[in-house]
Amino acid sequence: MHTDGNEMAGLKGGLLAMRVGIFLVLLVWTLSKFINPSQGSGIMDKYFGIAGVGTAVVVALGVLELVLILAFVSGSFKRISYGGVLLVHGVSTLVTIPAMVTDPFGHMLFFAALPMLAACYTLYRLRDHDTLLTLERPASPVTA
């Protein structure tokens, strides 16, 4: 299959748009761990079944998540950062499925996680093509 420069530019621009869009959603989720850690504790209890998570743990998770999403948005350590974002969002989405099934109209916003999960997966699979505005340099072609 032959791709010309315009198609590759379109792909790279689309991948950048996905990366920035995913980052913005995750940034708000991450900041909420610092601004309202009790909400994070409640989420851990309600959706993950882990009661009594303290503020310090929620803030520590927020710090780890912030490091992950900054690496992700900068295009650094792609296998780890893109995979980590896919894993974090995948688990977050999976734990909300019971609520989507039992009360879909009461949890309509949870359905927005599904296309975002697809975008995370797509970006992970195409990470080697996501080179626009990244800190990581693309791999050099092998010459004989």
Accessible surface in RSA format (square Angstrom, percent):
REM  Atomic radii and reference values for relative SASA: ProtOr
REM  Chains: A
REM  Algorithm: Lee & Richards
REM  Probe-radius: 1.40
REM  Slices: 20
REM RES _ NUM      All-atoms   Total-Side   Main-Chain    Non-polar    All polar
REM                ABS   REL    ABS   REL    ABS   REL    ABS   REL    ABS   REL
RES MET A   1   225.85 117.0 135.64  89.8  90.21 214.8 113.02  96.1 112.83 149.5
RES HIS A   2   159.44  87.1 133.15  92.5  26.29  67.2 100.56 103.6  58.88  68.5
RES THR A   3    55.87  39.7  38.89  39.4  16.98  40.5  21.93  29.5  33.94  51.3
RES ASP A   4    68.15  47.7  62.55  62.3   5.60  13.2  30.13  70.9  38.02  37.9
RES GLY A   5    57.81  71.3   0.00   N/A  57.81  71.3  41.02 112.6  16.79  37.6
RES ASN A   6   127.37  87.8 115.24 111.4  12.13  29.2  25.27  60.8 102.10  98.7
RES GLU A   7   100.22  57.5  86.77  65.6  13.45  32.0  44.53  86.1  55.69  45.5
RES MET A   8    52.33  27.1  52.33  34.6   0.00   0.0  41.25  35.1  11.09  14.7
RES ALA A   9    62.82  57.8  49.82  76.9  13.00  29.6  55.18  77.7   7.64  20.2
RES GLY A  10    48.91  60.3   0.00   N/A  48.91  60.3  38.33 105.2  10.58  23.7
RES LEU A  11    60.09  33.5  51.09  36.5   9.00  22.6  58.01  40.7   2.08   5.6
RES LYS A  12    53.51  26.1  53.51  32.8   0.00   0.0  39.35  35.4  14.15  15.1
RES GLY A  13    28.24  34.8   0.00   N/A  28.24  34.8  22.70  62.3   5.55  12.4
RES GLY A  14    36.77  45.3   0.00   N/A  36.77  45.3  32.94  90.4   3.83   8.6
RES LEU A  15     2.54   1.4   2.25   1.6   0.29   0.7   2.25   1.6   0.29   0.8
RES LEU A  16    30.84  17.2  30.84  22.1   0.00   0.0  30.84  21.7   0.00   0.0
RES ALA A  17    66.99  61.6  50.48  77.9  16.51  37.6  58.79  82.8   8.20  21.7
RES MET A  18    52.69  27.3  46.20  30.6   6.49  15.5  41.22  35.0  11.47  15.2
RES ARG A  19     1.73   0.7   1.73   0.9   0.00   0.0   0.00   0.0   1.73   1.0
RES VAL A  20    58.86  38.7  58.86  53.3   0.00   0.0  58.86  51.1   0.00   0.0
RES GLY A  21    32.93  40.6   0.00   N/A  32.93  40.6  30.46  83.6   2.47   5.5
RES ILE A  22     6.81   3.9   5.11   3.8   1.70   4.1   5.81   4.2   1.00   2.7
RES PHE A  23    25.52  12.8  25.52  15.8   0.00   0.0  25.52  15.5   0.00   0.0
RES LEU A  24    95.79  53.3  94.42  67.5   1.37   3.4  94.79  66.6   0.99   2.7
RES VAL A  25    59.78  39.3  54.97  49.8   4.81  11.6  59.58  51.8   0.20   0.6
RES LEU A  26     2.23   1.2   2.23   1.6   0.00   0.0   2.23   1.6   0.00   0.0
RES LEU A  27    43.98  24.5  43.98  31.5   0.00   0.0  43.98  30.9   0.00   0.0
RES VAL A  28   100.33  66.0  98.58  89.2   1.75   4.2  99.34  86.3   0.99   2.7
RES TRP A  29    93.82  37.7  91.57  44.3   2.25   5.3  69.82  37.2  24.00  38.9
RES THR A  30     0.00   0.0   0.00   0.0   0.00   0.0   0.00   0.0   0.00   0.0
RES LEU A  31    73.76  41.1  73.76  52.8   0.00   0.0  73.76  51.8   0.00   0.0
RES SER A  32    37.79  31.9  33.89  45.2   3.89   9.0  22.50  47.9  15.29  21.4
RES LYS A  33    41.72  20.4  41.33  25.4   0.40   0.9  21.61  19.4  20.12  21.4
RES PHE A  34    70.31  35.2  48.53  30.1  21.78  56.7  49.30  29.9  21.00  60.1
RES ILE A  35   140.01  79.7 110.53  82.3  29.48  71.1 116.52  83.9  23.49  63.7
RES ASN A  36    65.08  44.9  63.25  61.1   1.83   4.4  15.17  36.5  49.91  48.2
RES PRO A  37    24.97  18.2  24.97  22.8   0.00   0.0  24.97  20.6   0.00   0.0
RES SER A  38    79.00  66.8  68.21  91.0  10.79  24.8  49.20 104.8  29.80  41.7
RES GLN A  39    90.76  50.8  79.95  58.4  10.81  25.7  26.34  56.1  64.42  48.9
RES GLY A  40    12.19  15.0   0.00   N/A  12.19  15.0  10.49  28.8   1.70   3.8
RES SER A  41    24.26  20.5  21.95  29.3   2.31   5.3  19.22  40.9   5.03   7.1
RES GLY A  42    37.09  45.7   0.00   N/A  37.09  45.7  34.38  94.3   2.72   6.1
RES ILE A  43    77.51  44.1  76.30  56.8   1.21   2.9  76.92  55.4   0.58   1.6
RES MET A  44    37.86  19.6  37.86  25.1   0.00   0.0  23.59  20.1  14.27  18.9
RES ASP A  45    72.32  50.7  66.79  66.5   5.53  13.1   6.02  14.2  66.29  66.1
RES LYS A  46   147.65  72.0 114.24  70.1  33.41  79.5  79.48  71.5  68.17  72.6
RES TYR A  47    48.04  22.4  31.21  17.8  16.83  43.8  25.86  19.4  22.18  27.3
RES PHE A  48    68.88  34.5  42.59  26.4  26.30  68.4  47.43  28.8  21.45  61.4
RES GLY A  49    64.29  79.3   0.00   N/A  64.29  79.3  31.07  85.3  33.22  74.4
RES ILE A  50    85.80  48.8  82.78  61.7   3.01   7.3  85.80  61.8   0.00   0.0
RES ALA A  51    78.09  71.8  52.64  81.2  25.44  57.9  52.64  74.1  25.44  67.4
RES GLY A  52    79.46  98.0   0.00   N/A  79.46  98.0  42.89 117.7  36.58  81.9
RES VAL A  53    19.58  12.9   8.50   7.7  11.08  26.7  13.41  11.7   6.17  16.7
RES GLY A  54    36.93  45.5   0.00   N/A  36.93  45.5  33.42  91.7   3.51   7.9
RES THR A  55    75.49  53.7  69.32  70.3   6.17  14.7  41.27  55.4  34.22  51.7
RES ALA A  56    80.97  74.4  66.20 102.2  14.77  33.6  73.59 103.6   7.38  19.5
RES VAL A  57    78.23  51.5  76.09  68.9   2.14   5.2  78.22  68.0   0.01   0.0
RES VAL A  58     1.87   1.2   1.87   1.7   0.00   0.0   1.87   1.6   0.00   0.0
RES VAL A  59    49.21  32.4  49.21  44.6   0.00   0.0  49.21  42.8   0.00   0.0
RES ALA A  60    52.45  48.2  46.14  71.2   6.31  14.3  51.45  72.5   0.99   2.6
RES LEU A  61    67.28  37.5  64.95  46.5   2.34   5.9  64.95  45.6   2.34   6.3
RES GLY A  62     0.00   0.0   0.00   N/A   0.00   0.0   0.00   0.0   0.00   0.0
RES VAL A  63    74.59  49.1  74.48  67.4   0.11   0.3  74.48  64.7   0.11   0.3
RES LEU A  64   120.15  66.9 114.87  82.2   5.29  13.3 115.25  80.9   4.90  13.2
RES GLU A  65    22.15  12.7  18.15  13.7   4.00   9.5   8.71  16.9  13.44  11.0
RES LEU A  66    52.86  29.4  52.86  37.8   0.00   0.0  52.86  37.1   0.00   0.0
RES VAL A  67    97.15  63.9  93.93  85.0   3.22   7.8  95.72  83.2   1.44   3.9
RES LEU A  68    33.23  18.5  29.42  21.0   3.82   9.6  33.06  23.2   0.17   0.5
RES ILE A  69     0.47   0.3   0.47   0.4   0.00   0.0   0.47   0.3   0.00   0.0
RES LEU A  70    89.58  49.9  86.45  61.8   3.13   7.9  86.86  61.0   2.72   7.3
RES ALA A  71    21.90  20.1  16.07  24.8   5.83  13.3  20.72  29.2   1.18   3.1
RES PHE A  72     2.10   1.1   2.10   1.3   0.00   0.0   2.10   1.3   0.00   0.0
RES VAL A  73    34.08  22.4  29.14  26.4   4.95  11.9  29.14  25.3   4.95  13.4
RES SER A  74    25.71  21.7  19.33  25.8   6.38  14.7  22.67  48.3   3.04   4.3
RES GLY A  75     0.00   0.0   0.00   N/A   0.00   0.0   0.00   0.0   0.00   0.0
RES SER A  76    16.24  13.7  15.86  21.2   0.38   0.9  10.60  22.6   5.65   7.9
RES PHE A  77   143.03  71.6 133.79  82.9   9.24  24.0 142.25  86.2   0.77   2.2
RES LYS A  78    14.73   7.2  12.78   7.8   1.96   4.7   6.85   6.2   7.88   8.4
RES ARG A  79   158.51  66.6 150.31  76.6   8.20  19.5  62.66  85.6  95.85  58.1
RES ILE A  80   129.46  73.7 121.72  90.7   7.73  18.6 127.40  91.7   2.06   5.6
RES SER A  81     1.12   0.9   1.12   1.5   0.00   0.0   1.12   2.4   0.00   0.0
RES TYR A  82     2.16   1.0   0.79   0.5   1.37   3.6   0.82   0.6   1.34   1.6
RES GLY A  83    19.33  23.8   0.00   N/A  19.33  23.8  14.86  40.8   4.47  10.0
RES GLY A  84    16.78  20.7   0.00   N/A  16.78  20.7  15.07  41.3   1.71   3.8
RES VAL A  85     1.16   0.8   0.89   0.8   0.27   0.7   1.16   1.0   0.00   0.0
RES LEU A  86    39.65  22.1  38.73  27.7   0.91   2.3  38.73  27.2   0.91   2.5
RES LEU A  87   120.65  67.2 115.45  82.6   5.20  13.1 120.40  84.6   0.25   0.7
RES VAL A  88    51.04  33.6  46.29  41.9   4.75  11.5  50.25  43.7   0.79   2.1
RES HIS A  89     0.61   0.3   0.61   0.4   0.00   0.0   0.61   0.6   0.00   0.0
RES GLY A  90    11.93  14.7   0.00   N/A  11.93  14.7  11.93  32.7   0.00   0.0
RES VAL A  91    61.75  40.6  61.00  55.2   0.76   1.8  61.16  53.1   0.59   1.6
RES SER A  92    32.20  27.2  29.49  39.4   2.71   6.2  15.21  32.4  16.99  23.8
RES THR A  93     1.98   1.4   1.06   1.1   0.93   2.2   1.97   2.6   0.02   0.0
RES LEU A  94   110.86  61.7 102.84  73.6   8.02  20.2 103.04  72.4   7.82  21.0
RES VAL A  95    37.69  24.8  25.02  22.7  12.67  30.5  31.56  27.4   6.13  16.6
RES THR A  96    16.31  11.6  16.31  16.5   0.00   0.0  15.78  21.2   0.54   0.8
RES ILE A  97    67.76  38.6  67.76  50.5   0.00   0.0  67.76  48.8   0.00   0.0
RES PRO A  98    82.97  60.5  77.16  70.3   5.81  21.1  82.97  68.5   0.00   0.0
RES ALA A  99    15.26  14.0   9.80  15.1   5.46  12.4  14.06  19.8   1.20   3.2
RES MET A 100    10.46   5.4   7.72   5.1   2.75   6.5   7.08   6.0   3.39   4.5
RES VAL A 101   110.15  72.5  88.56  80.2  21.59  52.0  94.40  82.0  15.76  42.7
RES THR A 102   112.52  80.0  76.90  78.0  35.62  84.9  71.18  95.6  41.34  62.5
RES ASP A 103    65.71  46.0  64.20  63.9   1.51   3.6  18.27  43.0  47.44  47.3
RES PRO A 104    46.32  33.8  46.07  42.0   0.25   0.9  46.07  38.0   0.25   1.6
RES PHE A 105   170.84  85.5 152.90  94.7  17.94  46.7 153.44  93.0  17.40  49.8
RES GLY A 106    50.76  62.6   0.00   N/A  50.76  62.6  22.76  62.5  28.00  62.7
RES HIS A 107    43.57  23.8  37.76  26.2   5.81  14.9  31.97  32.9  11.60  13.5
RES MET A 108   121.70  63.0 110.33  73.0  11.37  27.1  93.50  79.5  28.21  37.4
RES LEU A 109   157.80  87.9 147.76 105.7  10.04  25.2 148.55 104.3   9.25  24.9
RES PHE A 110    50.97  25.5  48.53  30.1   2.44   6.3  50.97  30.9   0.00   0.0
RES PHE A 111    83.90  42.0  79.84  49.5   4.06  10.6  80.33  48.7   3.58  10.2
RES ALA A 112    62.88  57.8  49.55  76.5  13.32  30.3  56.05  78.9   6.83  18.1
RES ALA A 113    16.74  15.4  12.02  18.5   4.73  10.8  15.60  22.0   1.14   3.0
RES LEU A 114    74.43  41.5  68.31  48.9   6.12  15.4  68.89  48.4   5.54  14.9
RES PRO A 115    88.41  64.4  76.99  70.2  11.43  41.5  83.42  68.9   4.99  31.0
RES MET A 116    24.99  12.9  19.34  12.8   5.66  13.5  15.70  13.4   9.29  12.3
RES LEU A 117    43.57  24.3  43.57  31.2   0.00   0.0  43.57  30.6   0.00   0.0
RES ALA A 118    57.17  52.6  49.52  76.4   7.65  17.4  56.43  79.5   0.74   2.0
RES ALA A 119    21.70  20.0  17.37  26.8   4.33   9.9  21.12  29.7   0.58   1.5
RES CYS A 120     3.10   2.3   0.34   0.4   2.77   6.5   1.48   3.8   1.62   1.7
RES TYR A 121   108.46  50.6 108.46  61.7   0.00   0.0  84.38  63.4  24.08  29.7
RES THR A 122    50.78  36.1  48.83  49.5   1.95   4.6  29.32  39.4  21.46  32.4
RES LEU A 123     0.47   0.3   0.47   0.3   0.00   0.0   0.47   0.3   0.00   0.0
RES TYR A 124    46.12  21.5  46.04  26.2   0.09   0.2  26.82  20.2  19.30  23.8
RES ARG A 125   153.77  64.6 130.53  66.5  23.23  55.3  27.49  37.6 126.28  76.5
RES LEU A 126    56.08  31.2  55.89  40.0   0.19   0.5  56.08  39.4   0.00   0.0
RES ARG A 127    27.19  11.4  27.19  13.9   0.00   0.0   1.12   1.5  26.07  15.8
RES ASP A 128   113.78  79.7  95.59  95.1  18.19  43.0  31.96  75.2  81.82  81.6
RES HIS A 129    77.06  42.1  76.34  53.1   0.72   1.9  43.50  44.8  33.56  39.1
RES ASP A 130     0.00   0.0   0.00   0.0   0.00   0.0   0.00   0.0   0.00   0.0
RES THR A 131    26.38  18.8  12.44  12.6  13.95  33.2   5.79   7.8  20.60  31.1
RES LEU A 132    74.33  41.4  71.36  51.1   2.96   7.5  74.33  52.2   0.00   0.0
RES LEU A 133   138.19  77.0 110.53  79.1  27.66  69.5 121.17  85.1  17.02  45.8
RES THR A 134    25.85  18.4   1.07   1.1  24.78  59.1   0.99   1.3  24.85  37.6
RES LEU A 135   140.44  78.2 114.81  82.1  25.63  64.4 117.38  82.4  23.07  62.1
RES GLU A 136    66.52  38.2  57.89  43.8   8.63  20.5  31.18  60.3  35.34  28.9
RES ARG A 137   201.89  84.8 182.36  93.0  19.53  46.5  71.47  97.7 130.41  79.0
RES PRO A 138    86.68  63.2  68.16  62.1  18.51  67.3  75.25  62.1  11.42  71.0
RES ALA A 139    99.99  91.9  65.38 100.9  34.61  78.7  75.25 106.0  24.74  65.5
RES SER A 140    87.06  73.6  64.67  86.3  22.39  51.6  38.16  81.3  48.90  68.5
RES PRO A 141   116.37  84.8  95.48  87.0  20.89  75.9 107.09  88.4   9.28  57.7
RES VAL A 142   150.06  98.7 116.95 105.9  33.11  79.8 121.96 106.0  28.10  76.2
RES THR A 143   119.27  84.8  93.44  94.7  25.83  61.6  65.30  87.7  53.97  81.6
RES ALA A 144   154.85 142.4  72.08 111.2  82.77 188.3 108.68 153.1  46.17 122.3
END  Absolute sums over single chains surface
CHAIN  1 A     8997.5       7318.4       1679.2       6666.4       2331.1
END  Absolute sums over all chains
TOTAL          8997.5       7318.4       1679.2       6666.4       2331.1
